[in-house]
Amino acid sequence: MAAAAPPMEEVAAPPRAAPGGRPRGREGHSSGGSGGGGGRQRYSQWPGASPGAAQGGGGGGRGRAGGGRGFTWPAYMEGQQLSAAMKRGQVFRAKFRLNAANRSEAFVSLPSLPADMTLRGDVNHNRAVEGDEVAVLPFRLPDWFVVFKERDRLTELGLMPDSDADPLALAERLGQLALAGGDPAAAAAAQSPWQAAGTPEGALAALESICRARPDLRVTGKVVAILEPSPRREAMVGVLLTPEAAMAAAVAAGSSGGGGGGGGGGGGGGGGQSPPAAAAAAAAAAGAYAGHLMLVPLDPRLPRGLVPPPAVAALPEALRVEAAASGLASRTFVTARVTDWPAGSPLPFVAVAQSLGPTGDIEAGTAALLASEGLREEDFSLDVYACLPRVPWSISASEAAGRADFTGWRVFSIDPITARDLDDALSIQPLANGRWRMGVHIADVATFVRPGTALDKEAELRGSSVYLVQRVIPMLPRLLCEQLCSLQPGAPRLAFSVVWEMESDGTILREWAGRSVIDSRAKLAYPMVQQMIDGCFDPDRWGVALHHGATWDEITGDCLALHGVASRLRAARFAAGALRLNNTRLCFALDTGGNPVSASPYVTSEANHLVEEYMLLANMRVAAAIADAFPRHALLRRHPPPSERKMAELQAAGALLGVAVDARTAGALAASLVALRAACRDDAQRDALMLLAIKPMQLAQYFCTGDAPEPAAWVHYALAVGFYTHFTSPIRRYPDIIVHRLLQAALELRAQRGLPSNADLLTAPLAARPPPPPAPVDAGAAVPDDGARRGAPAPAAARAARRSWPPPPPPVTAPPTAPPTPTPTPLSARLASDGSLRLYLCILLKAAPRVTAGVVTGVGGDKFFTLYLPELGCETRVTLELQGVPLVGAWDAKAQVLTVSRDDSPAAAAAFADAPPSTPGAAAGEARQELLLNSPRFRLRPWLEGLPAGVINREGLPFEALPLKVSVFSRVTVVVGAYVNRVTCHPEDVSAKLWLDTGAALRGGGEAVAAAVAAMGALAVETLTED
């Protein structure tokens, strides 16, 4: 059979499992595998970057240099063989994900499997790159990976199946019988039982059944084809070194625990070089790479790449000189793309395209982030600008004639203080019947962005605005996103409005939607509205102008009424099973040069929740409307359930607090989290708990309903609703523009069929006098009970949120004007935003390390523990051998406690006798100490004494005393700095060291920074979150 698992000598598989399931080799664990126009002069290009030159160079190098000293990658499946294997469920399509901490491990997710499929070893990765769509072939069952700790736990609990129900034992037994009967084909089939299903669905069901019966097993396999190359192949960012220097750095990184830059063909976390790495090293030693340069990528998940001699000759001389130099404090970021990766080359060939600037620089680091995510930073083209309206612009009479006129309504926006792209606004009016008329008004961007125009194509390519710490890179030209589309106060603007007649408890009685004209009375900020809620608002302190006769008493009354109803909507959502998980986001104070001087967590308030509730409600209602109208063409957003395997970590943590975590539904998990938070001692412990709850969550996904015909596949797990989409942010997200077009098509279809629009709601009489605003309720007290989790009727507001658009039209097969299915990339923008926050944090900590208390979130035996740092909103690993002082750990498995003590052994004394000398004040010495931060050669005392500004210890936290007891949820004090990659010379991540008394002469750090912050005020940079 063409697609059957090949004989073992043809693949690199993990150690075989003996009957009963224990492989003959070491155990391991599968782990989740997871603007400003200035500064453009930093970019440069050269002729050698052209595709033709690169391909020519690559081809020229595929002779001697391409050969891996006898190494050859496995051949790919192709054509009919691959197609037939996929149709029979013997090979599966999936997205390739590499473990950044251990390049020998990669993962793919297959539908319905409780844990990721594991791909172990570079050969089994077979030239796949992070983000590739690949075809994967599972190995036969005896060759799957076994998680010993899980197996031992199941055995202790008596949950391991007996031999008759054990799929692994059964496969071994049937295979041996077949071999004894002289039928090797039957033996292979018995050891890959899912292949007999004949369909992908049947094979996945068989694999799931095996995994459920033996939770300690991990499906293990290999890549047999690249189906769709990852965009990351076109956007590699790194530095150039000579092959010899790059190889030496990779070997040093493998022996010292990281810091050697990108891998690729590289070694891999576990001792010894992989076959491709060994072949590359042998080729380099033999001079096969003479005249080449090597790209070492910033992203450790990407492979190193060879630049062939013709392309090297075309590079600027400064880059060639830099590549050959050693001991530099900074290098130059370049971008490159993979041009070829032949079967005979351990490494891919790349073409260098641009230089981005020096490593360690904020602007160059930002450019590297954007390039890595394939995001566009350049200005818009003349063709795009030609699509914009002429200024001065105003709403024409013909445009206004077809819209509802809400210019007489008291509409206002509530946004971050620094916001300029105002997507949404709200209104609320008391009706004479005692109810409320609520309005959500969204910028009508789709009217300006016409389908098929250059502007539309550019917006689709960008996919989303990018929110960086220092600036925003807009999806649309600033004339639109900050002026004509933005719902600025005091001027008529085009909007798409959703209006409800609503009870004070949030029950929706009638609903209208359509295009409108609004005229906002004010641009409010979250802190202003929060002060209104708290009863301490003073408008004179804010200097915000009101328009068209609005008064602050009226605006305040509207905000309080909105808050009262929103709190009921929020409480009802949680009672109906919704889940909210908040991760900490940072705000930075920047000096006049744009450098970070302070960071603090951004705290959301009731004012944020007010806006969020109406945006969520609008998104859910619009989702139901377009799904009803166009069941095969609606663009929705779903959220898969969490990873079962990762959820086990949260359940284990819950057990330590005496709480059983139930994650069968979002509502059950929400109830468990309420119980867990109540069991925590303080807010820091609660934050760590939230991190553990976020880790198992999968990413929400856009999808077309035609690709998932069953509505059961449309569910949004966290929101606990069956319909959800993105409608409320069209200025910054392209999918929202598509949804606007779909909603307009749905409304036109309703009109054609004579269905009611509820337009009379817009002219309903208002109350003679404003009633008192509804009293807010505490949404945090809404805990789903057992009845709600089992599907008992939800409260009225929750039922209203789920109700479809009244009354739904008959299903149709296509909208009157079928909009294209988009390929949005908001995730790339989100990753760049997160990367920007991490870059600024690293720059801040590099200049001024700080002492802070963390909460332990996991203990890895006697070697390390993970620590969540609430002050910095991040998690880091504390490895004992990298602490810069001689330490030893003792792990008590029964008590789940790690005891950290000073290592007084002669071996430790000898190892620390050669501590590098401190060189305070010397630039080279400082750079050297920073580069050693995550190395076994690191020494804590000279590092502390060599810091020119000392360390910041605002709380005056005392040193930790040894021996130190470490367990999940215990508090540990650390000093946190920035880990600088020793190859790229770029700040890569935070690094925490135990705050121990080494006798170091510490400088008084932090006073100058604190004074600077007090003098300038904090510039809070707020980032937007999805869903």
Sequence and secondary structure as in RCSB ss.txt:
>XXXX:A:sequence
MAAAAPPMEEVAAPPRAAPGGRPRGREGHSSGGSGGGGGRQRYSQWPGASPGAAQGGGGGGRGRAGGGRGFTWPA
YMEGQQLSAAMKRGQVFRAKFRLNAANRSEAFVSLPSLPADMTLRGDVNHNRAVEGDEVAVLPFRLPDWFVVFKE
RDRLTELGLMPDSDADPLALAERLGQLALAGGDPAAAAAAQSPWQAAGTPEGALAALESICRARPDLRVTGKVVA
ILEPSPRREAMVGVLLTPEAAMAAAVAAGSSGGGGGGGGGGGGGGGGQSPPAAAAAAAAAAGAYAGHLMLVPLDP
RLPRGLVPPPAVAALPEALRVEAAASGLASRTFVTARVTDWPAGSPLPFVAVAQSLGPTGDIEAGTAALLASEGL
REEDFSLDVYACLPRVPWSISASEAAGRADFTGWRVFSIDPITARDLDDALSIQPLANGRWRMGVHIADVATFVR
PGTALDKEAELRGSSVYLVQRVIPMLPRLLCEQLCSLQPGAPRLAFSVVWEMESDGTILREWAGRSVIDSRAKLA
YPMVQQMIDGCFDPDRWGVALHHGATWDEITGDCLALHGVASRLRAARFAAGALRLNNTRLCFALDTGGNPVSAS
PYVTSEANHLVEEYMLLANMRVAAAIADAFPRHALLRRHPPPSERKMAELQAAGALLGVAVDARTAGALAASLVA
LRAACRDDAQRDALMLLAIKPMQLAQYFCTGDAPEPAAWVHYALAVGFYTHFTSPIRRYPDIIVHRLLQAALELR
AQRGLPSNADLLTAPLAARPPPPPAPVDAGAAVPDDGARRGAPAPAAARAARRSWPPPPPPVTAPPTAPPTPTPT
PLSARLASDGSLRLYLCILLKAAPRVTAGVVTGVGGDKFFTLYLPELGCETRVTLELQGVPLVGAWDAKAQVLTV
SRDDSPAAAAAFADAPPSTPGAAAGEARQELLLNSPRFRLRPWLEGLPAGVINREGLPFEALPLKVSVFSRVTVV
VGAYVNRVTCHPEDVSAKLWLDTGAALRGGGEAVAAAVAAMGALAVETLTED
>XXXX:A:secstr
 TTS   GGGS     B TTS BSS           STTGGG B  GGGSHHHHHHHHHHTTTTTT BTTB    
   HHHHHHHHHTTSSEEEE EE TT TTEEEE  TT SS EEEESHHHHTT  TT EEEEEE  GGGSEE HHH
HHHHHHTT S  TTT HHHHHHHHHHHHHHTT HHHHHHHTSGGGGG SHHHHHHHHHHHHHH TTEE BEEEEE
EEE  GGGG EEEEEE HHHHHHHHHHHHHHTS S  BSS   SSSS  HHHHHHHHHHHTTTTTT EEEEESST
TSB EEE HHHHHTS HHHHHHHH  S S  EEEEEEEEE  TT SS EEEEEEEEEETT HHHHHHHHHHHTT 
  S   HHHHTTS  SS    HHHHHTSEE TTS  EEEE TT     EEEEEEEBTTS EEEEEEEE GGGTS 
TTSHHHHHHHHH B EE SS EE SS HIIIIIISS  TTSEEEEEEEEEEE TTS EEEEEEEEEEEE SEEEE
HHHHHHHHHT   GGGTT    TT  HHHHHHHHHHHHHHHHHHHHHHHHTT        EEEEE TTS EEEEE
E    HHHHHHHHHHHHHHHHHHHHHHHH TTT EEEEB    HHHHHHHHHHHHHTT     SSHHHHHHHHHH
HHHH SSHHHHHHHHHHHHTT    EEEEGGGS SGGGG BTTTTBS     S TTTBHHHHHHHHHHHHHHHHH
HHTT    GGGGG  B SS         GGG    HHHHTT    HHHHHHH  SSS     SS SS        
HHHHHHHHHHHHHHHHHHHHHHS EEEEEEEEEEETTTEEEEEETTTTEEEEEEGGGSSS EEEEEETTTTEEEE
EE  SHHHHHHTTT     TT HHHHHHHHHTTTSTT  HHHHHHH TT EE TT      SSEEE TT EEEEE
EEEEE TTT SEEEEEEEE         EESHHHHHHHHHH           
